Amino acid sequence: MSKIVTFGEIMLRLAPPGFQRFTQARTFEIMYGGGEANVAASLANYGETAEFVTRLPKNDLGDACIAFLHSYGVITGHIVRGGDRLGIYYLETGAAQRASQVVYDRIRWRGLVPLDGHHAGRLAWRGGSLPRRHPGRQTDGLDRLV
């Protein structure tokens, strides 16, 4: 069986419990997610060998994110540790006719590539050949880093 590797951004999601609005909330529930990480978790759930590659801060939030991925059976051995923050988004879940809304807090970062174009660290892939590539949103940035 082959290994499937996904590259991309994973973010911390903070959401008021239930269907509360931001203005009603006094607490937030924590979850981690991002398109490519979600794909890796789904593939692992179906018995595939899946690995997720990204850059995470070397702190407790980065550790918690890795533990979250491990809980779904996702391999994380090539995650680069560095930087000082994890992207955050706030989700207010919609109810009835009220749509959900999302507020992003990324501060100059979009996944692996700083938006100002300066590379704080390079991603060197040493995990073997990558015979097939399914481009995600981060592909352009990865092409410049790898």
Secondary structure, 3 states (H helix, E strand, C coil): CCEEEEECCCEEEEECCCCCCCCCCCCCEEEEECHHHHHHHHHHHCCCEEEEECEECCCHHHHHHHHHHHHCCCECCCCEECCCCCCEEEEECCECCECCEEEEECCCEECCEECCCCCCCCCCCCCCCCCCCCCCCCHHHHHHHC
